[in-house]
Amino acid sequence: MEQDERSEFQRRIGVGEKQHPFSLKSGPGSSRTFPVKREDNGKVGGKTTHHWDGRQDSTVFAGSMIKKPKVGEI
């Protein structure tokens, strides 16, 4: 049997246990997505997804570039 070295207070507040950012009514498979703003212009530049089991995913939206041809360029 493994000895628990935490105090009663530490066990009560959940020290060393996995923490979930979701309430009890959200279950397996649920997730929340939040927009992430860019630092240079304040527009949305991506999103962060928080999963029910503690994982996090981030997606970055790459900006588009339009290259204009110069005169005489083929």
C-alpha positions in Angstrom: 0.0 0.0 0.0 1.4 3.4 -1.0 1.8 6.0 1.8 0.1 9.4 1.1 2.5 12.1 2.4 0.0 15.0 1.9 -1.6 16.7 4.8 -5.4 16.7 5.4 -5.6 20.2 4.0 -3.6 19.3 0.8 -5.9 16.3 0.2 -9.0 18.4 0.7 -7.9 21.1 -1.8 -6.6 18.5 -4.3 -2.8 19.0 -4.3 -1.2 16.5 -6.7 -4.5 15.5 -8.4 -5.5 16.2 -12.0 -7.5 19.5 -12.3 -10.2 20.0 -14.9 -11.2 23.5 -16.0 -14.7 22.3 -16.7 -17.7 22.0 -14.5 -19.1 18.5 -13.6 -22.0 18.8 -16.1 -19.6 18.8 -19.1 -18.4 15.3 -19.7 -16.0 13.3 -21.9 -15.6 14.7 -25.4 -16.5 18.3 -24.6 -14.2 21.2 -25.4 -14.2 25.0 -25.3 -12.6 27.2 -28.0 -11.3 30.7 -27.3 -10.1 33.2 -29.9 -6.5 34.5 -29.6 -5.7 38.0 -30.7 -2.5 39.1 -32.5 -0.1 41.5 -30.6 0.7 43.7 -33.6 -2.8 44.6 -34.8 -5.3 43.2 -32.3 -7.2 41.1 -34.9 -7.9 37.4 -34.3 -4.8 35.4 -35.3 -5.8 31.9 -34.0 -7.8 29.9 -31.5 -7.1 27.8 -28.4 -9.1 24.7 -27.6 -9.4 23.5 -24.0 -10.5 19.8 -23.8 -12.3 18.2 -20.9 -9.3 16.0 -20.0 -6.9 18.9 -19.6 -5.3 18.9 -23.1 -4.9 22.1 -25.0 -4.7 22.7 -28.8 -3.8 25.8 -30.6 -4.4 26.8 -34.2 -2.7 29.7 -35.9 -4.4 31.5 -38.9 -1.7 32.5 -41.4 -2.2 35.8 -43.1 -2.5 35.8 -46.9 0.0 37.6 -49.2 -0.8 39.0 -52.6 2.2 39.6 -54.8 1.7 42.1 -57.5 3.8 41.6 -60.7 6.2 44.3 -61.7 6.1 45.9 -65.1 7.8 43.6 -67.6 7.7 40.6 -65.3 6.2 37.5 -66.8 
